[in-house]
Amino acid sequence: MRLVRYGLAMSLDGFIAGPDGEYDWIVPDPDIDFAARMSQFDTFLIGRKTYEAMQKAGRTASPPGIRYIVFSKTLNPADHPNVTISADPATTVVGLRGQPGKDIALFGGGELFRSLLTAGLVDRVEISVIPILLGAGIPLLATPSPRARLKLRHHRLYEKTGTMRLEYDVVRT
Protein backbone atom coordinates (compact mmCIF):
# COMPACT_ATOMS: atom_id res chain seq x y z
CA MET A 1 0.00 0.00 0.00
CA ARG A 2 1.20 3.52 -0.78
CA LEU A 3 2.26 5.59 2.20
CA VAL A 4 0.97 9.10 2.89
CA ARG A 5 3.98 11.11 4.04
CA TYR A 6 3.68 14.62 5.46
CA GLY A 7 6.81 16.59 4.69
CA LEU A 8 7.34 20.04 6.09
CA ALA A 9 9.77 22.62 7.34
CA MET A 10 9.13 24.00 10.79
CA SER A 11 10.77 26.69 12.89
CA LEU A 12 12.22 25.66 16.22
CA ASP A 13 9.21 27.29 17.92
CA GLY A 14 6.67 25.24 15.95
CA PHE A 15 5.62 27.42 13.01
CA ILE A 16 5.32 26.14 9.43
CA ALA A 17 5.00 29.64 7.95
CA GLY A 18 5.40 33.21 9.09
CA PRO A 19 2.46 35.44 10.12
CA ASP A 20 1.65 36.29 6.49
CA GLY A 21 2.31 32.79 5.17
CA GLU A 22 5.90 33.63 4.26
CA TYR A 23 8.54 30.94 4.08
CA ASP A 24 11.62 33.06 3.32
CA TRP A 25 13.14 31.80 6.58
CA ILE A 26 13.57 28.29 5.17
CA VAL A 27 17.21 28.07 4.16
CA PRO A 28 17.95 25.26 1.70
CA ASP A 29 20.86 23.07 2.69
CA PRO A 30 23.23 22.08 -0.15
CA ASP A 31 23.55 18.56 1.29
CA ILE A 32 19.82 17.81 0.94
CA ASP A 33 19.15 15.93 -2.30
CA PHE A 34 15.70 17.28 -3.14
CA ALA A 35 15.57 15.49 -6.50
CA ALA A 36 16.09 12.10 -4.83
CA ARG A 37 13.53 12.93 -2.16
CA MET A 38 10.90 14.06 -4.70
CA SER A 39 11.48 11.00 -6.90
CA GLN A 40 9.81 8.89 -4.18
CA PHE A 41 6.40 10.48 -4.97
CA ASP A 42 4.01 10.60 -7.91
CA THR A 43 1.12 12.35 -6.15
CA PHE A 44 1.08 15.54 -4.08
CA LEU A 45 -1.83 16.40 -1.78
CA ILE A 46 -2.13 20.17 -1.40
CA GLY A 47 -4.45 22.29 0.72
CA ARG A 48 -6.16 25.30 -0.85
CA LYS A 49 -4.13 27.89 1.06
CA THR A 50 -0.86 26.23 0.12
CA TYR A 51 -2.01 25.99 -3.48
CA GLU A 52 -2.88 29.69 -3.53
CA ALA A 53 0.61 30.48 -2.20
CA MET A 54 2.03 28.28 -4.98
CA GLN A 55 -0.05 30.25 -7.51
CA LYS A 56 1.41 33.54 -6.29
CA ALA A 57 4.88 32.08 -6.74
CA GLY A 58 4.00 30.73 -10.21
CA ARG A 59 4.54 27.08 -9.18
CA THR A 60 1.24 25.36 -9.97
CA ALA A 61 2.23 23.31 -13.01
CA SER A 62 3.08 19.80 -11.90
CA PRO A 63 6.21 18.18 -13.33
CA PRO A 64 5.76 15.32 -15.82
CA GLY A 65 4.59 12.13 -14.11
CA ILE A 66 3.43 14.02 -11.00
CA ARG A 67 -0.21 14.57 -10.07
CA TYR A 68 -1.30 17.51 -7.93
CA ILE A 69 -4.55 17.10 -5.99
CA VAL A 70 -5.82 20.29 -4.35
CA PHE A 71 -8.42 20.04 -1.60
CA SER A 72 -10.95 22.85 -1.68
CA LYS A 73 -14.66 23.42 -1.40
CA THR A 74 -14.42 26.81 -3.13
CA LEU A 75 -12.08 26.47 -6.11
CA ASN A 76 -13.73 25.90 -9.48
CA PRO A 77 -12.03 22.94 -11.25
CA ALA A 78 -12.54 24.63 -14.64
CA ASP A 79 -10.32 27.49 -13.47
CA HIS A 80 -7.48 25.09 -12.55
CA PRO A 81 -7.06 22.61 -15.43
CA ASN A 82 -3.53 21.54 -14.41
CA VAL A 83 -4.61 20.04 -11.08
CA THR A 84 -7.31 17.79 -9.69
CA ILE A 85 -9.68 19.57 -7.30
CA SER A 86 -11.36 17.52 -4.58
CA ALA A 87 -13.62 18.56 -1.70
CA ASP A 88 -13.28 15.29 0.23
CA PRO A 89 -9.72 14.55 1.43
CA ALA A 90 -10.45 11.32 3.33
CA THR A 91 -12.35 9.60 0.51
CA THR A 92 -9.81 10.74 -2.08
CA VAL A 93 -6.84 9.52 -0.05
CA VAL A 94 -8.43 6.13 0.72
CA GLY A 95 -8.91 5.67 -3.03
CA LEU A 96 -5.35 6.76 -3.85
CA ARG A 97 -3.78 4.44 -1.29
CA GLY A 98 -5.36 1.44 -2.98
CA GLN A 99 -4.01 2.36 -6.42
CA PRO A 100 -0.58 1.32 -7.67
CA GLY A 101 2.09 3.99 -7.60
CA LYS A 102 4.75 5.65 -5.54
CA ASP A 103 4.21 7.13 -2.10
CA ILE A 104 1.89 10.12 -1.70
CA ALA A 105 3.28 13.43 -0.45
CA LEU A 106 1.18 15.60 1.80
CA PHE A 107 2.64 18.98 0.91
CA GLY A 108 2.16 21.90 3.25
CA GLY A 109 -1.04 22.81 4.94
CA GLY A 110 -1.48 22.19 8.65
CA GLU A 111 -5.27 22.01 8.28
CA LEU A 112 -5.10 19.28 5.65
CA PHE A 113 -2.53 17.41 7.74
CA ARG A 114 -4.77 17.58 10.82
CA SER A 115 -7.83 16.33 8.93
CA LEU A 116 -5.96 13.38 7.41
CA LEU A 117 -4.22 12.57 10.70
CA THR A 118 -7.61 12.56 12.46
CA ALA A 119 -8.91 10.16 9.78
CA GLY A 120 -5.94 7.83 10.37
CA LEU A 121 -4.57 8.43 6.87
CA VAL A 122 -1.07 9.78 7.57
CA ASP A 123 1.66 7.14 7.75
CA ARG A 124 4.78 9.22 8.22
CA VAL A 125 5.72 12.71 9.40
CA GLU A 126 9.00 14.09 8.00
CA ILE A 127 10.02 17.38 9.59
CA SER A 128 12.97 19.59 8.79
CA VAL A 129 13.46 21.75 11.87
CA ILE A 130 15.00 25.04 10.81
CA PRO A 131 17.10 26.76 13.50
CA ILE A 132 15.08 29.96 13.74
CA LEU A 133 12.60 31.33 16.25
CA LEU A 134 9.83 33.12 14.36
CA GLY A 135 7.87 34.18 17.43
CA ALA A 136 4.60 34.16 15.47
CA GLY A 137 3.11 32.57 12.41
CA ILE A 138 1.09 29.59 11.29
CA PRO A 139 1.56 26.72 13.76
CA LEU A 140 1.95 23.07 12.80
CA LEU A 141 -1.45 22.31 14.37
CA ALA A 142 -3.62 25.43 14.48
CA THR A 143 -6.64 23.69 15.97
CA PRO A 144 -6.88 20.87 18.47
CA SER A 145 -6.26 17.43 17.05
CA PRO A 146 -6.30 13.95 18.49
CA ARG A 147 -3.18 12.62 20.13
CA ALA A 148 -0.92 10.73 17.74
CA ARG A 149 1.98 8.59 18.85
CA LEU A 150 5.06 8.72 16.64
CA LYS A 151 8.08 6.43 16.42
CA LEU A 152 11.42 7.83 15.30
CA ARG A 153 12.51 6.16 12.08
CA HIS A 154 15.49 8.33 11.09
CA HIS A 155 17.24 11.58 11.95
CA ARG A 156 20.01 13.61 10.41
CA LEU A 157 21.72 16.87 11.25
CA TYR A 158 22.70 19.03 8.29
CA GLU A 159 25.72 20.79 9.73
CA LYS A 160 26.04 23.59 7.15
CA THR A 161 22.70 25.12 8.11
CA GLY A 162 21.96 23.44 11.44
CA THR A 163 18.75 21.96 10.04
CA MET A 164 17.62 18.78 11.78
CA ARG A 165 15.67 16.27 9.70
CA LEU A 166 13.36 14.02 11.72
CA GLU A 167 11.33 11.18 10.24
CA TYR A 168 8.61 9.51 12.28
CA ASP A 169 6.20 6.68 11.58
CA VAL A 170 2.67 7.23 12.88
CA VAL A 171 2.01 4.41 15.35
CA ARG A 172 -1.36 2.74 14.85
CA THR A 173 -2.90 1.36 18.04
C-alpha positions in Angstrom: 0.0 0.0 0.0 1.2 3.5 -0.8 2.3 5.6 2.2 1.0 9.1 2.9 4.0 11.1 4.0 3.7 14.6 5.5 6.8 16.6 4.7 7.3 20.0 6.1 9.8 22.6 7.3 9.1 24.0 10.8 10.8 26.7 12.9 12.2 25.7 16.2 9.2 27.3 17.9 6.7 25.2 16.0 5.6 27.4 13.0 5.3 26.1 9.4 5.0 29.6 7.9 5.4 33.2 9.1 2.5 35.4 10.1 1.7 36.3 6.5 2.3 32.8 5.2 5.9 33.6 4.3 8.5 30.9 4.1 11.6 33.1 3.3 13.1 31.8 6.6 13.6 28.3 5.2 17.2 28.1 4.2 17.9 25.3 1.7 20.9 23.1 2.7 23.2 22.1 -0.1 23.5 18.6 1.3 19.8 17.8 0.9 19.1 15.9 -2.3 15.7 17.3 -3.1 15.6 15.5 -6.5 16.1 12.1 -4.8 13.5 12.9 -2.2 10.9 14.1 -4.7 11.5 11.0 -6.9 9.8 8.9 -4.2 6.4 10.5 -5.0 4.0 10.6 -7.9 1.1 12.3 -6.1 1.1 15.5 -4.1 -1.8 16.4 -1.8 -2.1 20.2 -1.4 -4.5 22.3 0.7 -6.2 25.3 -0.9 -4.1 27.9 1.1 -0.9 26.2 0.1 -2.0 26.0 -3.5 -2.9 29.7 -3.5 0.6 30.5 -2.2 2.0 28.3 -5.0 -0.1 30.2 -7.5 1.4 33.5 -6.3 4.9 32.1 -6.7 4.0 30.7 -10.2 4.5 27.1 -9.2 1.2 25.4 -10.0 2.2 23.3 -13.0 3.1 19.8 -11.9 6.2 18.2 -13.3 5.8 15.3 -15.8 4.6 12.1 -14.1 3.4 14.0 -11.0 -0.2 14.6 -10.1 -1.3 17.5 -7.9 -4.6 17.1 -6.0 -5.8 20.3 -4.4 -8.4 20.0 -1.6 -10.9 22.9 -1.7 -14.7 23.4 -1.4 -14.4 26.8 -3.1 -12.1 26.5 -6.1 -13.7 25.9 -9.5 -12.0 22.9 -11.3 -12.5 24.6 -14.6 -10.3 27.5 -13.5 -7.5 25.1 -12.5 -7.1 22.6 -15.4 -3.5 21.5 -14.4 -4.6 20.0 -11.1 -7.3 17.8 -9.7 -9.7 19.6 -7.3 -11.4 17.5 -4.6 -13.6 18.6 -1.7 -13.3 15.3 0.2 -9.7 14.6 1.4 -10.5 11.3 3.3 -12.4 9.6 0.5 -9.8 10.7 -2.1 -6.8 9.5 0.0 -8.4 6.1 0.7 -8.9 5.7 -3.0 -5.4 6.8 -3.8 -3.8 4.4 -1.3 -5.4 1.4 -3.0 -4.0 2.4 -6.4 -0.6 1.3 -7.7 2.1 4.0 -7.6 4.7 5.7 -5.5 4.2 7.1 -2.1 1.9 10.1 -1.7 3.3 13.4 -0.5 1.2 15.6 1.8 2.6 19.0 0.9 2.2 21.9 3.3 -1.0 22.8 4.9 -1.5 22.2 8.7 -5.3 22.0 8.3 -5.1 19.3 5.7 -2.5 17.4 7.7 -4.8 17.6 10.8 -7.8 16.3 8.9 -6.0 13.4 7.4 -4.2 12.6 10.7 -7.6 12.6 12.5 -8.9 10.2 9.8 -5.9 7.8 10.4 -4.6 8.4 6.9 -1.1 9.8 7.6 1.7 7.1 7.8 4.8 9.2 8.2 5.7 12.7 9.4 9.0 14.1 8.0 10.0 17.4 9.6 13.0 19.6 8.8 13.5 21.7 11.9 15.0 25.0 10.8 17.1 26.8 13.5 15.1 30.0 13.7 12.6 31.3 16.2 9.8 33.1 14.4 7.9 34.2 17.4 4.6 34.2 15.5 3.1 32.6 12.4 1.1 29.6 11.3 1.6 26.7 13.8 1.9 23.1 12.8 -1.4 22.3 14.4 -3.6 25.4 14.5 -6.6 23.7 16.0 -6.9 20.9 18.5 -6.3 17.4 17.0 -6.3 13.9 18.5 -3.2 12.6 20.1 -0.9 10.7 17.7 2.0 8.6 18.9 5.1 8.7 16.6 8.1 6.4 16.4 11.4 7.8 15.3 12.5 6.2 12.1 15.5 8.3 11.1 17.2 11.6 12.0 20.0 13.6 10.4 21.7 16.9 11.3 22.7 19.0 8.3 25.7 20.8 9.7 26.0 23.6 7.1 22.7 25.1 8.1 22.0 23.4 11.4 18.7 22.0 10.0 17.6 18.8 11.8 15.7 16.3 9.7 13.4 14.0 11.7 11.3 11.2 10.2 8.6 9.5 12.3 6.2 6.7 11.6 2.7 7.2 12.9 2.0 4.4 15.3 -1.4 2.7 14.8 -2.9 1.4 18.0 
